[in-house]
């Protein structure tokens, strides 16, 4: 039986060698590795290639593209040369923008981010969304899938509604998941445990600090942490 769980590990660091070490010591238990803005602005394409050329890691390239359709089309085409499994765009960029990204990167799952999990209900209102976060995220998900997005990023609390709205074929990815011992201890406002999120219908959960905070030079502890969370999901 595979020990890999549907975990996307957030590799949030400005140290390339540290990123490689995190991946090396967790790849037995983690399915995909998320390289976000911090990583990409520090290391660019060559940093991504330094990861993929030295491992079989599948990449979630979390750039959250959000611009006019022409600009996003060219950015997505450039990003597609790195062959990421997932590439994120903001769903609020609209259908034309999402369609442009999908056309530019046909071998990548264009992944639409609905509403950031760091936002509370009051934040959603103050930004100007006309409806509460649940309905707003669901509307954005439906728009994105209609425009060709292959995956959706949403809060785990919205997964059941979004799954019902977009059907079974769309991948749902949920950040903001925390082991029960860590819920409410950081900047994620709308959370579930990893196993709860998968049970609610998510295909993957994004986890960062609950795993990477265990790093020490031997890599033993980060491996143990990844294994424990993977087992929690696989055995639930």
Helices and strands as residue ranges (DSSP letters): E 5-10, H 16-26, E 30-35, H 37-52, E 59-65, H 69-80, E 86-90, G 91-93, H 95-104, E 109-113, H 121-127, H 133-146, E 151-153, G 156-158, H 159-166, E 171-174, H 194-199, E 204-207, H 209-212, H 220-234
